[in-house]
């Protein structure tokens, strides 16, 4: 029995490497099609993927056979196929914006002097479903299940910016008088939508500020709000001031709700 000189192992590793490379190249073509606004001709796909047209044609035909890509018989252009659609829909079903936001808010509270949480909308208004206290700063008057004021918190103001008055008016009638104040103006709500940001200082006590950012789902609809409370004196501008916003943009990448953050 002859000793293994390593050539078989080398050939096996080379085959695995080639297979991995093929998957990577195929993924590039799928990414080009997913980023496009419609069907694309072969030459455009090849250029965007950084390959030659013969390579692009070979890979695309293989993807057509698997249903991941489809080709128009008249124009010859390529688009995502039914199998890709099924994969995309299945992925969307598995996305939980609240859990994704909660993971980021926990990290934020661990790394900064913020008490951080996630709120969803109920008939009574913004309701806290996740709440993380920082080692550097903590608000103990808020806990899971608490309903936040509509007009006296950054979170409440942000919800009003994105929800219809029909929704907010129901909650306004149910909230205590101390939770209600002057409604944000149309201009203020427009500003919050343009910046994906709300901030309110002095609503709890002097020097205490609240911040809030929206979380959108893949339909670009408001799913929940990420919010923080901190002492202005503990902020290390600009890192701390914009830490929440940076996390919000990363959350948007995971939930698919990136459209509202475009250009911000």
Secondary structure, 3 states (H helix, E strand, C coil): CCCCCCHHHHHHHHHHHHHHHHHHHHHHHHHHHHHCCCCECHHHHHHHHCCCHHHHHHHHHHHHHCCCEEECCCCCCEEECHHHHHHHHHHHHHCCHHHHHHHHHHHHHHHCCCEEEEEEEECCEEEEEEEECCCCCCCCCCCCCCECCCCCCHHHHHHHHHCCHHHHHHHHHHCCHHHCCCCCCHHHHHHHHHHCCEEEECCCCCCEEEEEEEEECCCCCEEEEEEEEEEHHHCCCCCCCCHHHHHHHHHHHHHCCCHHHCCC
